[in-house]
Amino acid sequence: MRRSVIAFVAAGIVALSLITDAAASAAARSMASVQKSSTFVFDQIATHGPAGAADQYIQIKNLSQVPQDLGNFKVEFAPSRSQIFEVAAIPPGTILQPGQVYLMVNPLGYSGPTVDEYFTGFTLPERFSIALLSPSNVIVDSVSTIPTSPIPFGDPAPICKGPNAALIRRSNTGDNAVDFYCGPRVPGLPGPDA
């Protein structure tokens, strides 16, 4: 009996340390992202489209005035405060010219123009948090429509409804409530200059 109690307590300590490590990792990642990006930003995000709930895309834009290497960056998705998953890794050597966009889509239902990459492992819900991380795991940009995200973002961006709506960046202040609005989907075309 005593051994089973000790084993139960030990299992609880291990589980708690795993949760604490995950939270610490998210916190460390958060602290590195206080600055707004001067290179890459999430330009547009659509959680549904004319072809249904899986007609989704995430678009990244080079907002700098020089070519930038997006290779080895990754996109992470947080469906809750305690979960963060990598959903896309940008191939090495992916160079974006000034103003150029990189289009990642859901392979289960996307219906727009030619894509650069497919994201995997999830269907993006209306309420989401995503982050773009550099090869050294520093958050370069993040977007969230939920106030309880483990990914930093300022105030939440609006939730876009309707089959032709997307979250579109209009500025780059570091506050999603200011930086994004709901507008018509235009995958593959850069949004307004940020």
N, C-alpha and C positions, 0 to 999 in steps of 0.2 A: 504494500500500500504506500509506504513512504517513498519507495523508488518511483512509483507512478506519479506522485505529487511532485517530486523533484524533477522528473522528466517533463511534466506539464509546465512547471515554472520555467525551466530552461527553454522549452519551446516558445513560451510567451516572450521571454527576453530576446531570443533570436528574432522572432517576428517583429517586435518593437524596434530592434536595432535596424532591421531592413527598412521599416517605414521611416524611421528617423534619418537613415542614410539617404533615402529617396528625397525626403523633404530638405535635407541639408544640400543635396546636389541641386535641387531646384532653386533653393535660396542663393547658392553660390552663382548659379547661372543668372539669376535675377539681378544680383548686385553688379554684374558686368555689363548691364544693358541700360544704364541710366542715360547715356548719350543718344541723341537721334542720329540716324544713319546719314552718311554723306555719299554712300555708294549704292547699295541695293535696298529696295523697299518692296513690300507687298503692294502691288499696283491695283489689282482687282481680285475679288474672291466671289464666286457664285456657289451657293449651296443647293441650287436646283435650277432647272431650265425648261425650255419648251419640250424636251424629250422626257421630263419627269424628275424624280427626286435624285437620281444618280447622274444627271446632266450637270456636272460640277467641274469647276476649274479654279486653280490658284495661279496668279500671274505675278511674276517678279520683274521689276524694272531697274535698269541702271540709270540712276538720276544724276550721276556725275557727268563732267564734261570730257572725260577720257575713257577709252576702253577699259573694262574691268574684268578680271578673271573670277567667274562664278563657280569654277570647278572645285569639287570637294566640299562645297557648302552642303548643308542638309536642312530639311524642313521637319520640324517636330510638331506634333498635335497633342493637345491636352484635353481629353474629354471630361476630366474632373481635377480637383485640386491635388489628388494623390497619384495621378497617372500621367505620364508623358511618354509618347511613342515616336520613334523616327518613322516617317512615312515616305521620304524621298531623299536620295543622295544625288547631287548634281554630278554628272560625269566630269572627270579631269579634263582640262583644256577647253572648257566652255567659256568663251569670251563674249561679253555683251558690249556692243558699241554704245555710245551715249544715247540715251532715250530708248534703246532696244529693250524688248521684253522677252521673258522666258516663260512659256506656257506649260503648266503641268495639269493633267486632267484625270478624272476618274475613268478607268477603262471599262467600267460597268454600264456606262450610259451617256458619255459625252457626245454632243452632236454639233460641235463647232468646227472651225478651221483646223488646219494641220497643227499638230502638237509637238512640243520638244521632249516631253517625258510623261510617263504615267505615274501617279502616286499610288501607293499600295497600302493595304491593311485596314482601310476604314472608308466609310461614307461620311462625308462632312455634314454634321447636323446644323440646323439653323443657329444654334448657340454653340460657339466653338472658341478655342484659343489655339493659335499657331505661332511658331517662331521660326525665323531664318537664322541658322547658326553658321558662323565662319568655320573653316577647317580646324581652328584652335578652340572650338566650342564656345565662342563668345556670341551672345545674341546680337545680331545686326539689326533686326527689325522684328516686331511682333504685332499681332492683331488679336483682339478678343471681343466677343459680343457678350461675355458674361463677367459680372463683377468679382467673382470668386476664383479667378484664374491663378494658377501657379506661375504663369508667364506674365511679366510686367507689360503694361500697356497704357497707363493713364486711365481715363474713364472709358467704359465700354463703347464700342462702335455700335451703330444701329443694326437692328435685325431686318434684313431685306426679305420681303414677301413678294410672291408673284413669279410666274415662269420666265419673265424677261428681265428680272432685277438682279443686280450684282452690287456688292460693296465696292465702291470706287474711291481711290485716294484723291484728295483735292489739295492736301498740304502735308507738311512733314514737321509737325511740332512735337511729336512724341506722345500726343494725347489722341487716342482713337476716336473719341467723341467729336473732336474738332477736325481730325484728318480725313474722316471717311463720310460718305453719304451714299444713299441708295439711288442707283441710276440704271439706265439700260445696259444690258450685257453687251460687251464688245470684246470678246476674247481674241487675243492676237494683236489688238491695237493698243498702243500706249494710252493711258489715261492722261488727264491734265498734268502739266509739270508740277512736281511737288516742291 
